[in-house]
Amino acid sequence: MGKGDLNAENWLNQAKEQFEAGDFEGAIASCNQAIELKPDNYYAWYNRGALLGRLKRHEEAIASYDKAIEIKPDYYEAWYYRSFALAKLGLYEEELASYNKAIELKPEEYQAWYNRGALLGTLKRYEEAIASYDQTIEIKPDDYRTWHNRGLALANLKQYGEAIASYNQAIEIKPDYYEAWNNRGWALANLKQYGEAIASYNQAIEIKPDCHEAWHRRGTVLSQTGQYEKALINFNKAQEIDPNCHNGWNERGLVLSEMGRYEDAIASYNTAIKIKPDFYLAWYCRSCALDGLGRYEEALTSYDKAIEIKHDSHDTWNNKGSVLCKLERFAEALPHFEKAAQLNPNNYYAWNNQGLVLNNLGQFSEAITFFDKAIEIKPDYHEAWYGRGIALANLKQKQEAIAAYDKAIEIKRDFHEAWYERGVVLANLKQYEDAIASYDKVIELKPDYHEVWNSKGFALARLERFSEALPYFEKATQLNPNSYSAWNNQGWALNNLRQFSEALVFLNKALELKSDYHLAWFNQGVALSKLEQHEEALISFNQTIEIKPDFYEAWIVRGNVLRDLQQFEEAIASYDKTIQINPENDWAWVERGEVLLELERYEEALASCDKAIEINPDNDSAWHNRRIVLLRLEQYEEALASHDKAIEIKPDDHKAWNIRGDALLELERLQEAITSWEKAIELKPDDHQAWHRKGKVLNKIGQYEEALDCLNKAQEIDPNCDSGWGERGLVLANIGEYKEAIASYDKALELKPDYHNIWINRGFAIANVVKVIQAPASPFISTVTTYPNLAPTLNNLNLNLGGYEGQLATYQEGLKHCPQNTHPEGWGKLNQAIGNAHYLRGCRDANPNPYWRKAFGYYNKSLETLTPEDFPEAHLEVLQELIRTLLALEEIYQAQEFQRRGTDILNNLLENTKSPAKKKQLALKFAAFQQLTVDLAVQSGDAVQALELAEAGKNACLSWLLASRDNEMFSPTWEEMQQLLNPTTAIVYWHISPAALHTFILKHDNPLPIVLGQTKLTEKTQFLPQIQRLRDFEAWVQDWNKDYSQYRQKKDKSVENNWRDNLPKMLQRLAKILDIPAIIKLIQTSESQPIQNLILIPHRDLHRFPLHALFNREEKGQNFTIS
């Protein structure tokens, strides 16, 4: 050893002493002296490096270690500690190389392997780190730190089970090693073994109560298991231990957010940000909390800060877009979702959100592309299927929408929103029962979802189950008192239940919540119009269209209200507005047509009906209205065709069959009418009107028993139908059951005392009885146990009188109930009836003129109200009766004046009647005017004129009946008739008018027709016998009809035999009335050859009877050839 060596070593010893005394600078100086004396002293360089490291002069330390290694390359300690210095400078790769060299030199040194493992862990080269730890454990198996760090490396590789095994080894070696307990808890938490994780953290905290990380992590596990209060206590403790832990404040904020304590959460995030202003996660979580508070603008600012710190966070871009959507700034939101998808093409949330934005922007086809992309990334993403359903539903692809909702529900069975929207689409498809099933599922999943209660109620209402719907609307308003739609729907349902006043309460509530809600204004208008508050309804409808001018339904109903207010032109304008908005709305045309019909603008009304039918050929109301218009235009056959079309569309409408029967009755197609009413009864067996009308026509055609059965049925169904009791009385009178008829009329009058026709018919029945005796019960109908007794009720005992006196008492009582000023028609017709009673009484009296004079007075009185302007047909009927009376009084000139007057009125009426069928009906109804001219001619002694007029009248009626009315109608003259005669042939020609029954006898050897009853050819005929002959004939016909009706029904053999046995007597009675012996005597009075051939020309009812049998009587030796 040289002197330098000795001195160098002294300096090194001095350096050691200085180091131990903490004099690192002095120690370095001593090392420098040693190196100066002996530059190749590697140990001096090594110690110098160690001392420089203590002073954190790491670069100089490395240089010293390098110098030592240069002198002694296999110097393990220099390589080993050199690694420490490199670590301090963050030169990890050089550090690793240094450890590798140290291990190469001394592979048995476990500490180098351990440090190498820790370094590789820092470099996230966990597999290599584990290999290093394994080498360490092989050398020193009881090193708990190695087992712990090995566990960390395994945990970072997500090999949590193996990591836990390593932690367990560390704890076994050192049970109070809190870090191992702490990290073991973290590994267990990642395996979702939360109970064991908490137990591990508990152990760490017990060992080290101020272990911030254990408190923190235990709080995280408690939060993950929903134990937020406990979690918050743990986070509070963690932050108490380390108030500068920004992560802890952030985690604490997350727990508070989960608890809904957003304000407190934001305060926690703010603290984290204060500690670490560039803490992205705190800004992000803060934004979410602000979003939860609805402080969207602040949330956007917070997200902007997060993006500024971490521009590539796709979640932040996505969430910011969601907040913009909540502000309905959809166009701004779209680029944010696009950016999120760009940053992470697998972010299905971002793709889905782009679809949602496009849905809200109405770009449904484009939206589907983005939903499909989200589904491609995540086929089981229920939200994307749901959004796709929304888009498809808006594109009217309803079945595809349902399929999308079904897929969403398949993925997430409790997805109540998808169940709800599925129900909405089914309701739009009018599959209301299926929609209700969907809504029921929503209610099961989320009973507090107010929209579904409202929607289920709506579906029930659409099924017209309004009573069932109401509780659902009520529940919706209970859950959300601000749901104006549910309040409105309650009003709508009550409207349909006809509870209009109650409906207004709910509609007013809806408008209180939303004053511009057009549907509530609309339904309010409907309720008010139904309550006949038309002015108020009009205000509501005006408000509706002010809010929503294209709401065509409101324009239609507004038109209806204007129509109710008699503002017809304004109503038409309202319908026209509907048509302008929706030209294909058939109902607007229907309603428009109805108003035009009321304005008697029939051609325009018809055009409206036709337009409605063009739009919707199946609109039965349009066809019905068209029928009414055509009736007004007197186009009866076309009207019936329209009605048949309506029935074809809706064949199960019993009312339509009823109306069809009425139309056929108008056309005198009686059997077809009966068939229609029978169809109505088939559809609705309790259709009172159909039974009534069928009975009325059966009565008209003489089928009295069937008629009575029908009318009894009608009254059993509706005992309060006055007209039914009246019609039943007519049938009973026709079968001679006058007392029962009177009782039936009294029942009608009890219900409707001002029913003038019933008073008239009662008078006719009274005329045929001696006295009215109140029956205790009806033998004809079970509905009535006792009839009313009008006489004491009305304080008029004369009502129980029979005959002429009772008849007049009845009519006078009727006048009390039908005053002239309020009942002009009834008053007039009752006076006419009094006139008829006097006229007929005169016909039965030896001194008739006083009665006929009274009749004349009452007929004239009736014309005060039965004017040709107001009641033209009734006026003509009275004129006929006046002429008949004047003829009886032989006041020919006045009768002729009335006849001319009546003819003018009739001709004017016919001229103004457009319908051929109606014209025919009127002509036949008032043929009596022409017939009375025959009576006037007979009275005047002009037999030729009388005969020619009779033949002209017959031919006119025949041409009307054959529907071949011609202005150039041919009628033969007397001379032309004479050409049918020869010495052996005579003609017997009857003519019936309202006043008389005349018989004309035409013979070859007579220059003029003979009128039965004339004493001389040029003399007037005595009129009274002709009047009586007519009365006797009418009574005979009534008896014949009654007997024949019973015979036709053939209820038993005895009735048939009685009718046949009685037939000869009936014909003998007819022969006496027609005075056949007198006719034969006149025929046989001839100066030339005897008459062998007879031509019989009957008139009106006489056509029905076997007149030939009256002339050929073997016992009298009469044997004519009759044609």
Residue pairs with C-beta under 8 A, 6 or more apart in sequence:
4 37
4 38
5 38
7 34
7 37
8 33
8 34
8 35
8 37
8 38
8 41
8 44
9 34
11 30
11 31
11 33
11 34
11 37
11 44
12 30
12 31
12 34
12 41
12 43
12 44
12 47
14 30
15 26
15 27
15 28
15 30
15 31
15 34
15 47
15 51
16 27
18 24
18 26
18 27
18 30
19 27
19 51
24 51
24 54
24 55
25 55
27 47
27 51
28 48
28 51
28 52
28 55
31 44
31 45
31 47
31 48
31 51
32 48
34 41
34 44
35 41
35 44
35 45
35 48
38 44
40 71
41 71
42 67
42 68
42 69
42 71
42 72
42 75
42 78
43 68
45 64
45 65
45 67
45 68
45 71
45 78
46 64
46 65
46 68
46 75
46 77
46 78
46 81
48 64
49 60
49 61
49 62
49 63
49 64
49 65
49 68
49 78
49 81
49 82
49 85
50 61
50 81
52 58
52 60
52 61
52 64
53 61
53 81
53 84
53 85
53 88
56 88
58 85
58 86
58 88
58 89
59 85
59 89
61 82
61 85
62 82
62 85
62 86
62 89
65 78
65 79
65 81
65 82
65 85
66 82
68 75
68 78
69 75
69 78
69 79
69 82
72 78
74 105
75 105
76 102
76 105
76 106
76 109
79 98
79 99
79 101
79 102
79 105
80 98
80 99
80 102
80 109
80 111
80 112
82 98
83 95
83 96
83 98
83 99
83 102
83 112
83 115
83 119
86 92
86 94
86 95
86 98
87 95
87 119
92 119
92 122
92 123
95 119
96 116
96 119
96 120
96 123
99 112
99 115
99 116
99 119
100 116
102 109
102 112
103 109
103 112
103 113
103 116
106 112
108 139
109 139
110 135
110 136
110 139
110 140
110 143
110 146
111 136
113 132
113 133
113 135
113 136
113 139
114 132
114 133
114 136
114 143
114 145
114 146
114 149
116 132
117 129
117 130
117 131
117 132
117 133
117 136
117 146
117 149
117 150
117 153
118 129
118 149
119 129
120 126
120 128
120 129
120 132
120 153
121 129
121 149
121 152
121 153
121 156
124 156
126 153
126 154
126 156
126 157
127 157
129 149
129 150
129 153
130 150
130 153
130 154
130 157
133 146
133 147
133 149
133 150
133 153
134 150
136 143
136 146
137 143
137 146
137 147
137 150
140 146
142 173
143 173
144 169
144 170
144 171
144 173
144 174
144 177
144 180
145 170
147 166
147 167
147 169
147 170
147 173
147 180
148 166
148 167
148 170
148 177
148 179
148 180
148 183
150 166
151 163
151 164
151 165
151 166
151 167
151 170
151 180
151 183
151 184
151 187
152 163
152 183
153 163
154 160
154 162
154 163
154 166
155 163
155 183
155 186
155 187
155 190
158 190
160 187
160 188
160 190
160 191
161 191
163 183
163 187
164 184
164 187
164 188
164 191
167 180
167 181
167 183
167 184
167 187
168 184
170 177
170 180
171 177
171 180
171 181
171 184
174 180
176 207
177 207
178 203
178 204
178 205
178 207
178 208
178 211
178 214
179 204
181 200
181 201
181 203
181 204
181 207
181 214
182 200
182 201
182 204
182 211
182 213
182 214
182 217
184 200
185 197
185 198
185 199
185 200
185 201
185 204
185 214
185 217
185 218
185 221
186 197
186 217
188 194
188 196
188 197
188 200
189 197
189 217
189 220
189 221
189 224
194 221
194 224
194 225
197 221
198 218
198 221
198 222
201 214
201 215
201 217
201 218
201 221
202 218
204 211
204 214
205 211
205 214
205 215
205 218
208 214
210 241
211 241
212 238
212 241
212 242
212 245
212 248
213 238
215 234
215 235
215 237
215 238
215 241
216 234
216 235
216 238
216 245
216 247
216 248
216 251
218 234
219 230
219 231
219 232
219 233
219 234
219 235
219 238
219 251
219 252
219 255
220 231
220 251
222 228
222 230
222 231
222 234
223 231
223 251
223 254
223 255
223 258
228 255
228 258
228 259
229 259
231 255
232 252
232 255
232 256
232 259
235 248
235 251
235 252
235 255
236 252
238 245
238 248
238 252
239 245
239 248
239 249
239 252
242 248
244 275
245 275
246 272
246 273
246 275
246 276
246 279
246 282
247 272
249 268
249 269
249 271
249 272
249 275
249 282
250 268
250 269
250 272
250 279
250 281
250 282
250 285
252 268
253 265
253 266
253 267
253 268
253 269
253 272
253 282
253 285
253 286
253 289
254 265
254 285
255 265
256 262
256 264
256 265
256 268
257 265
257 285
257 288
257 289
257 292
260 292
262 289
262 290
262 292
262 293
263 293
265 285
265 286
265 289
266 286
266 289
266 290
266 293
269 282
269 283
269 285
269 286
269 289
270 286
272 279
272 282
273 279
273 282
273 283
273 286
276 282
278 309
279 309
280 306
280 309
280 310
280 313
283 302
283 303
283 305
283 306
283 309
284 303
284 306
284 313
284 315
284 316
284 319
286 302
287 299
287 300
287 302
287 303
287 306
287 316
287 319
287 320
287 323
288 299
288 319
290 296
290 298
290 299
290 302
291 299
291 319
291 322
291 323
291 326
296 323
296 326
296 327
297 327
299 323
300 320
300 323
300 324
303 316
303 319
303 320
303 323
304 320
306 313
306 316
307 313
307 316
307 317
307 320
310 316
312 343
313 343
314 339
314 340
314 341
314 343
314 344
314 347
314 350
315 340
315 347
317 336
317 337
317 339
317 340
317 343
317 350
318 336
318 337
318 340
318 347
318 349
318 350
318 353
320 336
321 333
321 334
321 336
321 337
321 340
321 350
321 353
321 357
322 333
322 353
324 330
324 332
324 333
324 336
325 333
325 353
325 356
325 357
325 360
328 360
330 357
330 360
330 361
331 361
333 353
333 357
334 354
334 357
334 358
334 361
337 350
337 351
337 353
337 354
337 357
338 350
338 354
340 347
340 349
340 350
340 353
341 347
341 350
341 351
341 354
344 350
346 377
348 373
348 374
348 375
348 377
348 378
348 381
348 384
349 374
351 370
351 371
351 373
351 374
351 377
351 384
352 370
352 371
352 374
352 381
352 383
352 384
352 387
354 367
354 370
355 367
355 368
355 369
355 370
355 371
355 374
355 384
355 387
355 388
355 391
356 367
356 387
357 367
358 364
358 366
358 367
358 370
358 391
359 367
359 387
359 390
359 391
359 394
362 394
364 391
364 392
364 394
364 395
365 391
365 395
367 387
367 388
367 391
368 388
368 391
368 392
371 384
371 385
371 387
371 388
371 391
372 388
374 381
374 383
374 384
375 381
375 384
375 385
375 388
378 384
380 411
381 411
382 408
382 409
382 411
382 412
382 415
382 418
383 408
385 404
385 405
385 407
385 408
385 411
385 418
386 404
386 405
386 408
386 415
386 417
386 418
386 421
388 404
389 401
389 402
389 404
389 405
389 408
389 418
389 421
389 422
389 425
390 401
390 421
392 398
392 400
392 401
392 404
393 401
393 421
393 424
393 425
393 428
398 425
398 428
398 429
401 421
401 425
402 422
402 425
402 426
405 418
405 419
405 421
405 422
405 425
406 422
408 415
408 418
409 415
409 418
409 419
409 422
412 418
414 445
416 441
416 442
416 445
416 446
416 449
416 452
419 438
419 439
419 441
419 442
419 445
420 438
420 439
420 442
420 449
420 451
420 452
420 455
422 438
423 435
423 436
423 437
423 438
423 439
423 442
423 452
423 455
423 456
423 459
424 435
424 455
426 432
426 434
426 435
426 438
427 435
427 455
427 458
427 459
427 462
430 462
432 459
432 460
432 462
432 463
433 463
435 455
435 459
436 456
436 459
436 460
439 452
439 455
439 456
439 459
440 456
442 449
442 452
443 449
443 452
443 453
443 456
446 452
448 479
449 479
450 475
450 476
450 477
450 479
450 480
450 483
450 486
451 476
451 483
453 472
453 473
453 475
453 476
453 479
453 486
454 472
454 473
454 476
454 483
454 485
454 486
454 489
456 469
456 472
457 469
457 470
457 471
457 472
457 473
457 476
457 486
457 489
457 493
458 469
458 489
460 466
460 468
460 469
460 472
461 469
461 489
461 492
461 493
461 496
464 496
466 493
466 494
466 496
466 497
467 497
469 489
469 493
470 490
470 493
470 494
470 497
473 486
473 487
473 489
473 490
473 493
474 490
476 483
476 486
476 489
477 483
477 486
477 487
477 490
480 486
482 513
483 513
484 509
484 510
484 511
484 513
484 514
484 517
484 520
485 510
485 517
485 519
487 506
487 507
487 509
487 510
487 513
487 520
488 506
488 507
488 510
488 517
488 519
488 520
488 523
490 503
490 506
491 503
491 504
491 505
491 506
491 507
491 510
491 520
491 523
491 524
491 527
492 503
492 519
492 523
493 503
494 500
494 502
494 503
494 506
494 527
495 503
495 523
495 526
495 527
495 530
498 530
500 527
500 528
500 530
500 531
501 527
501 531
503 523
503 527
504 524
504 527
504 528
507 520
507 523
507 524
507 527
508 524
510 517
510 520
511 517
511 520
511 521
511 524
514 520
516 547
517 547
518 544
518 547
518 548
518 551
518 554
521 540
521 541
521 543
521 544
521 547
522 540
522 541
522 544
522 551
522 553
522 554
522 557
524 540
525 537
525 538
525 539
525 540
525 541
525 544
525 554
525 557
525 558
525 561
526 537
526 557
527 537
528 534
528 536
528 537
528 540
529 537
529 557
529 560
529 561
529 564
532 564
534 561
534 564
534 565
535 565
537 561
538 558
538 561
538 562
538 565
541 554
541 557
541 558
541 561
542 558
544 551
544 554
544 558
545 551
545 554
545 555
545 558
548 554
550 581
552 577
552 578
552 581
552 582
552 585
552 588
555 574
555 575
555 577
555 578
555 581
555 588
556 574
556 575
556 578
556 585
556 587
556 588
556 591
558 574
559 571
559 572
559 574
559 575
559 578
559 588
559 591
559 592
559 595
560 571
560 591
562 568
562 570
562 571
562 574
563 571
563 591
563 594
563 595
563 598
568 595
568 598
568 599
571 595
572 592
572 595
572 596
575 588
575 589
575 591
575 592
575 595
576 592
578 585
578 588
579 585
579 588
579 589
579 592
582 588
584 615
585 615
586 612
586 613
586 615
586 616
586 619
586 622
587 612
587 619
587 621
589 608
589 609
589 611
589 612
589 615
589 622
590 608
590 609
590 612
590 619
590 621
590 622
590 625
592 608
593 605
593 606
593 608
593 609
593 612
593 622
593 625
593 626
593 629
594 605
594 625
596 602
596 604
596 605
596 608
597 605
597 625
597 628
597 629
597 632
600 632
602 629
602 632
602 633
605 625
605 629
606 626
606 629
606 630
606 633
609 622
609 623
609 625
609 626
609 629
610 626
612 619
612 622
612 625
613 619
613 622
613 623
613 626
616 622
618 649
619 649
620 646
620 647
620 649
620 650
620 653
620 656
621 646
623 642
623 643
623 645
623 646
623 649
624 642
624 643
624 646
624 656
624 659
626 639
626 642
627 639
627 640
627 642
627 643
627 646
627 659
627 663
628 639
629 639
630 636
630 638
630 639
630 642
631 639
631 663
631 666
633 914
633 915
634 913
634 914
634 915
634 916
634 917
634 918
634 919
635 914
635 915
636 663
636 666
636 667
636 915
636 917
636 918
637 667
637 917
639 663
640 660
640 663
640 664
640 667
643 656
643 659
643 660
643 663
644 660
646 653
646 656
647 653
647 656
647 657
647 660
650 656
652 683
653 683
654 679
654 680
654 681
654 683
654 684
654 687
654 690
655 680
657 676
657 677
657 679
657 680
657 683
657 690
658 676
658 677
658 680
658 687
658 689
658 690
658 693
660 673
660 676
661 673
661 674
661 676
661 677
661 680
661 690
661 693
661 694
661 697
662 673
662 693
664 670
664 672
664 673
664 676
665 673
665 693
665 697
666 917
666 921
667 917
668 921
670 697
670 700
670 701
673 693
673 697
674 694
674 697
674 698
677 690
677 691
677 693
677 694
677 697
678 690
678 694
680 687
680 689
680 690
681 687
681 690
681 691
681 694
684 690
686 717
687 717
688 714
688 717
688 718
688 721
688 724
689 714
691 710
691 711
691 713
691 714
691 717
692 710
692 711
692 714
692 721
692 723
692 724
692 727
694 710
695 706
695 707
695 708
695 709
695 710
695 711
695 713
695 714
695 727
695 728
695 731
696 707
696 711
696 727
697 707
698 704
698 706
698 707
698 710
699 707
699 711
699 727
699 730
699 731
699 734
702 734
702 1041
702 1044
702 1045
703 1045
703 1048
703 1049
704 731
704 734
704 735
704 1042
704 1045
705 735
705 1045
705 1046
705 1049
706 1049
707 731
708 728
708 731
708 732
708 735
708 780
711 724
711 727
711 728
711 731
712 728
712 780
712 781
712 783
714 721
714 724
714 728
715 721
715 724
715 725
715 728
715 781
715 783
715 784
716 781
716 782
716 783
718 724
719 783
719 784
720 751
721 751
722 748
722 749
722 751
722 752
722 755
722 758
723 748
723 755
724 748
725 744
725 745
725 747
725 748
725 751
725 758
726 744
726 745
726 748
726 755
726 757
726 758
726 761
728 741
728 744
728 781
729 741
729 742
729 744
729 745
729 748
729 758
729 761
729 762
729 765
730 741
730 761
731 741
732 738
732 740
732 741
732 744
732 765
732 780
733 741
733 761
733 764
733 765
733 768
734 1038
734 1041
734 1042
735 1042
736 768
736 1042
737 780
738 765
738 766
738 768
738 769
739 769
739 772
739 773
739 775
740 775
740 778
740 779
740 780
741 761
741 765
742 762
742 765
742 766
742 769
742 772
743 774
743 775
743 778
743 784
743 787
744 787
745 758
745 759
745 761
745 762
745 765
746 762
746 787
746 788
746 789
746 790
747 784
747 787
747 788
748 755
748 758
749 755
749 758
749 759
749 762
749 788
749 790
750 788
750 790
750 793
752 758
753 817
754 817
754 818
754 823
754 826
756 814
756 818
756 823
756 825
756 826
756 827
756 829
756 830
757 829
759 810
759 811
759 813
759 814
759 817
759 818
759 830
759 833
760 811
760 814
760 829
760 830
760 833
762 810
763 806
763 807
763 808
763 810
763 811
763 814
763 833
763 837
764 807
766 772
766 801
766 802
766 803
766 806
766 807
766 809
766 810
767 802
767 803
767 804
767 806
767 807
767 837
767 840
769 802
769 803
769 806
770 802
770 803
771 800
771 801
771 802
771 806
772 791
772 799
772 800
772 801
772 802
772 806
774 787
774 789
775 787
776 786
777 784
777 785
777 786
778 784
778 785
778 787
790 796
790 799
791 797
791 798
791 799
791 800
794 813
796 809
796 813
798 805
798 806
798 809
799 806
799 809
799 810
799 813
800 806
801 809
804 837
804 841
807 837
808 834
808 837
811 830
811 833
811 834
811 837
812 834
814 826
814 830
815 827
815 830
815 831
817 823
818 826
818 827
818 830
819 827
820 827
820 864
820 865
824 865
824 866
824 870
824 871
825 865
825 866
825 870
825 871
825 874
827 865
828 862
828 863
828 864
828 865
828 866
828 871
828 874
828 878
829 862
829 866
829 874
831 858
831 859
831 861
831 862
832 858
832 859
832 862
832 866
832 874
832 877
832 878
832 881
834 858
835 854
835 855
835 856
835 857
835 858
835 859
835 861
835 862
835 878
835 881
835 885
836 855
836 881
837 855
838 851
838 852
838 854
838 855
838 858
839 851
839 852
839 855
839 881
839 884
839 885
839 888
840 1031
841 851
842 848
842 849
842 850
842 851
842 852
842 855
842 888
843 888
843 1027
843 1028
843 1031
844 1031
845 851
848 888
848 1024
849 889
852 885
852 888
852 889
853 889
855 881
855 885
856 882
856 885
856 886
856 889
859 878
859 881
859 882
859 885
860 882
862 878
863 875
863 878
865 871
866 874
866 875
866 878
867 875
868 875
868 876
868 905
872 905
872 909
873 909
873 922
873 925
873 926
875 905
876 902
876 905
876 906
876 909
876 926
876 929
879 898
879 899
879 901
879 902
879 905
879 929
880 902
880 926
880 928
880 929
880 932
880 994
881 994
882 895
882 898
883 895
883 898
883 899
883 902
883 929
883 932
883 935
883 936
883 995
884 932
884 935
884 993
884 994
884 995
886 892
886 894
886 895
886 898
887 895
887 932
887 935
887 936
887 939
887 995
887 996
887 1023
888 995
888 1023
888 1024
888 1027
890 939
890 1023
892 936
892 939
892 940
895 932
895 936
895 939
896 936
899 929
899 932
899 933
899 936
902 926
902 929
903 929
906 922
906 926
906 929
909 922
910 919
910 922
910 923
913 919
913 922
916 963
916 965
919 965
920 960
920 961
920 963
920 965
923 956
923 957
923 960
923 965
924 957
924 960
924 961
927 953
927 956
927 957
928 993
928 994
930 949
930 952
930 953
930 956
931 950
931 953
931 991
931 992
931 993
931 994
932 993
932 994
932 995
933 949
933 953
934 946
934 949
934 950
934 953
934 991
934 993
934 998
935 946
935 993
935 995
935 996
935 998
935 1023
935 1026
937 943
937 945
937 946
937 949
938 946
938 996
938 998
938 1011
938 1020
938 1021
938 1023
938 1026
939 1020
939 1021
939 1023
940 1020
941 1018
941 1019
941 1020
941 1021
943 1000
943 1008
943 1009
943 1010
943 1011
943 1014
943 1017
944 974
944 1008
944 1009
946 991
946 998
946 1000
946 1009
946 1011
947 974
947 977
947 989
947 1000
947 1002
947 1009
948 971
948 972
948 973
948 974
950 989
950 991
950 998
950 1000
950 1099
951 971
951 972
951 977
952 971
953 991
954 991
954 1099
955 969
955 970
955 971
956 965
956 969
956 971
959 965
959 966
959 969
974 1009
977 987
977 1002
978 1002
978 1004
980 987
980 1095
981 987
981 1002
981 1003
981 1004
982 1004
983 1004
983 1005
983 1086
983 1088
983 1089
984 1089
984 1090
984 1091
984 1092
984 1093
985 1004
985 1091
985 1092
985 1093
985 1094
985 1095
986 1001
986 1002
986 1003
986 1004
986 1083
986 1091
986 1093
986 1094
986 1095
987 1000
987 1001
987 1002
987 1094
987 1095
987 1096
987 1097
988 999
988 1000
988 1001
988 1002
988 1079
988 1083
988 1094
988 1095
988 1096
988 1097
989 999
989 1000
989 1001
989 1002
989 1009
989 1097
990 997
990 998
990 999
990 1000
990 1074
990 1097
990 1098
990 1099
990 1102
991 997
991 998
991 999
991 1000
991 1099
992 998
992 1030
992 1033
992 1099
992 1100
992 1101
992 1102
993 1030
995 1023
995 1026
995 1027
995 1030
996 1023
996 1026
996 1027
996 1029
996 1030
997 1026
997 1029
997 1030
997 1033
997 1074
998 1011
998 1012
998 1021
998 1026
999 1011
999 1012
999 1074
999 1075
999 1079
1000 1009
1000 1010
1000 1011
1000 1012
1001 1009
1001 1010
1001 1011
1001 1012
1001 1079
1001 1082
1001 1083
1002 1009
1002 1010
1003 1010
1003 1083
1003 1086
1003 1091
1004 1088
1005 1086
1005 1087
1005 1088
1006 1017
1007 1017
1008 1017
1008 1018
1010 1017
1010 1082
1011 1021
1012 1021
1012 1075
1012 1078
1012 1079
1012 1082
1013 1021
1013 1022
1013 1025
1013 1026
1014 1020
1014 1021
1029 1073
1029 1074
1029 1075
1032 1073
1033 1070
1033 1073
1033 1074
1033 1101
1036 1066
1036 1069
1036 1070
1036 1073
1037 1101
1039 1066
1040 1066
1040 1105
1043 1059
1043 1062
1043 1066
1044 1059
1046 1055
1046 1059
1047 1055
1047 1056
1047 1059
1049 1055
1050 1056
1067 1105
1067 1106
1067 1109
1067 1110
1070 1105
1070 1110
1071 1077
1071 1110
1074 1110
1076 1110
1076 1111
1080 1111
1080 1118
1083 1091
1083 1094
1084 1090
1084 1091
1091 1120
1092 1120
1092 1121
1093 1120
1093 1121
1093 1122
1093 1123
1094 1111
1094 1120
1094 1121
1094 1122
1094 1123
1095 1122
1095 1123
1096 1107
1096 1108
1096 1111
1096 1122
1096 1123
1098 1105
1098 1107
1108 1122
1111 1118
1111 1120
1111 1122
1112 1118
1112 1119
1112 1120
1112 1122
